[in-house]
Amino acid sequence: MTPALFWLAATLALAIVYIFAPAGARTAKFGMKWNASARDADMGDPGLVAGRLARAQANLYETLPPMIGAVLIAHIAGADAGLAALGAQLYFWSRVAYLPLYAFGVPYVRGLAFVVGLAGLITVLVAIFSTPAALG
């Protein structure tokens, strides 16, 4: 496994945290009976933190598919492994920081974490487009 694939796998494991964080916050508010139900009834606002966690999850879902694609293309194309790994690592650590920053409502720094993740994605793309072997 290449380092970039390792960081991608770590990000996918982190995505599980992103899945359960808002679900846990909603369950804490509405209870286990609600969680076990079909959730047909509108329970109303899940609360400030649960809402933030759900928005952080949605943000991950917007950026993760392009990151997965970029890392896989870099791997298959034989792009610069060090640069691709750096990009994937930047993305991972930005996402580790992003969830609690969003949950606690930290302005500006949360935006910075997002930009670092975007820089990680761009770094992987640079690795793809700057490697002669990757360009065929």
C-alpha positions as CSV (number, residue, x, y, z in Angstrom):
1,M,0.0,0.0,0.0
2,T,1.3,3.4,-0.9
3,P,1.4,6.2,1.7
4,A,-1.3,8.1,-0.2
5,L,-3.6,5.0,-0.1
6,F,-2.8,4.7,3.7
7,W,-4.0,8.2,4.3
8,L,-7.0,7.7,2.2
9,A,-7.9,4.6,4.2
10,A,-7.4,6.6,7.4
11,T,-9.7,9.2,6.0
12,L,-12.4,6.6,5.3
13,A,-12.0,5.4,8.9
14,L,-12.5,9.0,10.0
15,A,-15.6,9.2,7.9
16,I,-17.2,6.6,10.2
17,V,-16.7,9.1,13.0
18,Y,-18.3,11.8,10.9
19,I,-21.3,9.4,10.4
20,F,-21.8,8.6,14.0
21,A,-21.1,12.1,15.5
22,P,-24.4,13.7,14.3
23,A,-26.3,10.5,14.8
24,G,-25.1,10.3,18.4
25,A,-26.0,13.9,19.0
26,R,-29.5,13.4,17.6
27,T,-30.0,10.2,19.7
28,A,-28.8,12.1,22.8
29,K,-31.6,14.6,22.2
30,F,-34.4,12.4,21.0
31,G,-33.6,9.2,22.9
32,M,-32.9,5.5,22.0
33,K,-36.6,4.8,21.3
34,W,-36.5,7.4,18.5
35,N,-33.2,6.0,17.2
36,A,-34.7,2.5,17.1
37,S,-37.8,3.7,15.3
38,A,-38.4,4.3,11.6
39,R,-38.1,8.0,12.4
40,D,-41.3,8.8,10.5
41,A,-42.3,11.7,12.8
42,D,-40.7,15.1,12.4
43,M,-39.0,15.6,15.8
44,G,-38.0,19.2,15.1
45,D,-34.7,20.8,15.5
46,P,-32.0,18.4,16.7
47,G,-30.1,21.1,18.4
48,L,-27.2,23.4,17.8
49,V,-24.3,20.8,18.0
50,A,-26.2,18.1,16.1
51,G,-26.9,20.6,13.4
52,R,-23.3,21.6,13.2
53,L,-22.2,18.0,13.1
54,A,-24.6,17.2,10.3
55,R,-23.3,20.1,8.3
56,A,-19.7,19.0,8.9
57,Q,-20.7,15.6,7.7
58,A,-22.3,17.1,4.5
59,N,-19.1,19.0,3.9
60,L,-17.0,15.9,4.1
61,Y,-19.4,14.2,1.7
62,E,-18.8,17.1,-0.8
63,T,-15.0,16.9,-0.7
64,L,-14.3,13.2,-0.1
65,P,-15.4,11.8,-3.5
66,P,-13.0,14.0,-5.4
67,M,-10.2,13.1,-2.9
68,I,-10.9,9.4,-3.4
69,G,-10.7,9.8,-7.1
70,A,-7.6,11.9,-7.0
71,V,-5.7,9.5,-4.8
72,L,-6.7,6.5,-6.9
73,I,-5.7,8.2,-10.1
74,A,-2.4,9.2,-8.6
75,H,-1.8,5.6,-7.5
76,I,-2.8,4.0,-10.8
77,A,-0.9,6.5,-12.9
78,G,2.2,6.2,-10.9
79,A,2.2,9.9,-9.9
80,D,4.8,11.4,-7.6
81,A,4.2,9.2,-4.5
82,G,5.6,11.7,-2.0
83,L,3.6,14.6,-3.2
84,A,0.4,12.5,-3.4
85,A,1.0,11.2,0.1
86,L,1.6,14.8,1.4
87,G,-1.7,15.9,-0.2
88,A,-3.6,12.9,1.3
89,Q,-2.1,13.5,4.7
90,L,-3.0,17.2,4.6
91,Y,-6.6,16.3,3.7
92,F,-6.8,13.7,6.6
93,W,-5.4,16.0,9.3
94,S,-7.6,18.9,8.1
95,R,-10.6,16.7,8.5
96,V,-9.5,15.5,11.9
97,A,-9.5,19.2,13.0
98,Y,-12.6,20.2,11.0
99,L,-15.2,18.2,12.9
100,P,-14.5,19.5,16.5
101,L,-13.9,23.0,15.1
102,Y,-17.4,22.9,13.5
103,A,-19.0,21.3,16.5
104,F,-17.7,24.0,18.9
105,G,-18.6,26.8,16.4
106,V,-15.0,28.1,16.0
107,P,-15.0,30.6,13.2
108,Y,-12.1,31.3,10.9
109,V,-10.0,28.4,12.1
110,R,-12.7,26.0,10.8
111,G,-12.4,27.8,7.5
112,L,-8.7,27.4,7.6
113,A,-9.0,23.7,8.2
114,F,-11.3,23.5,5.2
115,V,-8.7,25.4,3.1
116,V,-5.9,23.0,4.2
117,G,-8.0,20.1,3.1
118,L,-8.6,21.7,-0.2
119,A,-4.9,22.3,-0.5
120,G,-4.4,18.6,0.1
121,L,-6.7,17.7,-2.8
122,I,-4.9,20.2,-5.0
123,T,-1.6,18.8,-4.0
124,V,-2.6,15.3,-5.1
125,L,-3.8,16.8,-8.4
126,V,-0.5,18.6,-8.8
127,A,1.2,15.2,-8.2
128,I,-0.8,13.7,-11.0
129,F,-0.3,16.5,-13.6
130,S,3.4,17.0,-12.8
131,T,4.5,13.4,-13.3
132,P,5.5,12.7,-16.8
133,A,4.7,9.0,-16.5
134,A,1.3,9.8,-15.3
135,L,0.6,11.9,-18.4
136,G,1.2,8.9,-20.7
